[in-house]
Amino acid sequence: MSGLDRYSLILHLFSEARPVWSVTEMAEASGAPQSTAYRTVHELVRQGFLEPAADARYRLGAAFLEFDRLIRKTDPYLAAGTLLLNDVIAQARVPCLALLARLYTDRVMCVADCANAGAPVSSYERGRPMPLTRGATSKVVLAHLPARRLAKVLETEAPLADDMTLKAELRAIRKRGFCISRSEIDKDRVGIGAPIVVPEAGIVGSLSLVAFVKDLDEATERRLVLLTVSSASLLAESLLTTPQPTS
């Protein structure tokens, strides 16, 4: 196992449900020899990615905060998208949550959000990986993956019985340019998502709105679809004209 894989395996043990681990527990959970786990933890502590907690255990370290700040300051997708979300929410005129998400390995991750008064709570929290195969925020990303990568995701994530149905749904999403989902992620919520695909900037993501089912009649839903699609298109165009760092 490569060094990076060793570090990743240890770091991905940490979760909301289990925020602290001993070296012995890490070795057992990861299947690594205890000597390897000790060495890996020592290196992660030295670099600030882990830090000592009580009872000879460890928690995630402050290095992640340093990199989070750097991303917030330098990522053009995040910078442009965060400003746009404020405008989208102002124009929505119904209680809703606006989300900016992007492809993260074989999942989707929310990188920014903005809510108005009375907005619903969503499972798409910033920094929380979510499945590609459920919800409008994710499905518009899935629909725009290259064919080989899409096939790989469907092979591992989609139940065989639903495979053809999902493929047909993804073709329809790609053709019309948006996705609407109802209670797929959170009960009594409607998700409206539009893709943001900018290969030149290495970006495959989405802009979406989450609202309560009770607040959307047919006319309001159509208006929010237009708002979501036009805003996603505007963001994609702005990223095309944003100079990319070269050094």
N, C-alpha and C positions, 0 to 999 in steps of 0.2 A: 504494500500500500504506500502510495506517495505521501510526502510530507503534508501537502495541502489536503489530501483526502483524510489524513489522520486528524488534522486540526478541525476540518469540517465535521467529521463524525462526532468529535467531542462537543463542539459548539452546538450542534443540532440536538443534543440531548436536553438542552435547557429549554424550558417552556413555562407558561403561566402556571400550570399545574405543578411543575417541579423546577423551581428556580435555583435550588442549591444542590450540589452533589459533592460527595467525597471522591477521592481518586479511586478507591476500591470499587465504589458504585459505578463510576465511569468506565472502568476496565471491564466490569461484568456486563454492563449494558451494551458496550460497543464491541465486545468480543476481542479486545486488544489485550496483549500481555500486560500485567501490572507494571512492569518496568517501562514499557512503551507509554502507557498512560501517564505515569509519573513524569517522564521526560517531556511529553507533549504538554501537560498541564504546566510544568515549570516554564516552558518556552512561552506559552500563552500568557501566563502571569507576568513574565518579564516584559512582554510587549503591550501589556495593559488590556488584553482581551478577556482575561479572567482576573478576579481579585479574591483574596481570602475572605471567607465569611466565618461564622461561629462554628465551633465543634469540628475543626479540620475539614471544613467544606469550602466550596468555591461558588461564586456567582459571576455573572457576566460583568465585564469591566468597562471603564470609562472610555476606552479606545473607540467603542462603537458610537459614543456621543460626538467624538471628534470627527469621525467620518460622516456622521449624519449631518453635522453642521456644514461640512465641506460640500456635500451633495446639495443641500439647500442653497448654498451660495453659488454653485457652479453649474448645476444641471439645467440646460436651457429648456428642457421639457417641463421640469418642475417650476422654473421661474415664470415662463410664459403661461403655463396652465393654471397656476395659482391665481394670477391676475384675472384670467378669463373666468374662472369659477365664480368670482365675486359678481361679475357682470351677468352671468347666467342666472344666478340666484336672484338678483335684482329684477330680472325680466320674467321670472317664473310665475310670480303672483299667486302661488299656492304653497303651502308648507311642503318643503322638499329639501333633499340633500343632493348636492352636486359632487360627483366623484371623478377624479383623474386617476386612471390605472394604467399599468403597463405589464407586458409579458415578463415573467420572472421564472426562469428555467421552464418547467412544464406546468406552471401555475400563473395566476394573475395576482398582482399586488396593487392595492390602492397606495398612491404616493402623495395625494393631497385631497382634501375635501373642504366643503364650505356648506353651511346650513343657514336657513332663515328661521324665523320664529315658528315654533310648532312643528318643526321638521321631524320626520321619523328617524329612529335609530336604525342603523344598518350593520349587518355582520361584516361589511367591507370596511374594516378599520385600517387606518394608515399603518403600513408595515405588516399586515396580516396576509399571508399567502392564502389564496382561495382557488377552488377547482376551476378548470377551464370549461367544463361541460355543463355548468349550471349558472343561470342568471344572465341578464342582458349585458352587464358590465363585462362578463367573461366571454360570452358566446360571440360577441362581435370581434373579439380578439382571435378566438379560435377559428372563426370563419375566414380570417385573412392570413392564416399560417400557410407557408409553402406546402405543397401536396405531400411530400415525404414526411415532413414533421407532423402534419395533421394526421396522417395515417398512423404514425407512431403513437401519438397522444390517444387517438381513438382506440387503438389496440390495447392500451394499458388502462384507460380511464372509463371508456363507455362499455356498458354491458352489451354482450353480443346481440341480445334480443332487440335492443334499442338502436343498434348501430346504423341501420338503413334509415330509420326515422330521423336520427340526429343528422346524418349526412344530408338528407333532403332539407332539413331545417337550416343547416349552415349554408347550403346553396341559395336558399331563399333570402337569408340575411345578407349574403354578399351581393345579391342582385339588387335588393331594395335599399341597402346602405344603412340599415338600422335594425335593432332588435327590441322587442317588447316582451318582458317576462312578467308573470303574475304569481306571486307567492312561491317562487322557486327557491329563494334563499331565505326570506323572512316573510312570515304570514301577514296577509293583508297589505302587502306592499306591491307596487308596480315599479319595475325597472325599465328605463328607456335608455338604450346605449347606442352610440355611434362610434365607428372605428377611427383611430388616428394612426395612419400607416405612413411613415417617412423613412424608407430604406436608406436614403442618403445620410440620415442622422442616426441610423441604427435603432429606430423606434417602431415598435408595434404596441399600440395601447388603445385606450378607449376613454371617452367622456360620457358620463351617464348621469341620469337623474333618478332619484328614488323618492316616490311619493306614496301616500296612502291611497288604497283603492277607492275609498269613499269620497275622496276629493276630486276624482277625475271623471268628468263626463266625456262624451265622445269629442266634443269641440275642444275641450281643454287638453285632452290627450293628443289630438292632432297638432295643436299649437306647441306643446312641449316637444313633440317629435321634431318639428321644424326647428325649434330653438336648439335642440341637442345636435341635430345633424349640421346645421349651419355653424354652430360654435366649434364643433370638432373639425369641420373643414377649414375654418378660420385659423385654428391652432396649427393644423398641418401646414397650411400655407406660410404662416409666420416662421415655423421651424425650417422650412425650405430656404428662407431668406436670411436666417440667423447664421452668421459666420461660426463655424465650428473651430474649437481650439485645436491648434496644431503643435503646440509645444508646452 
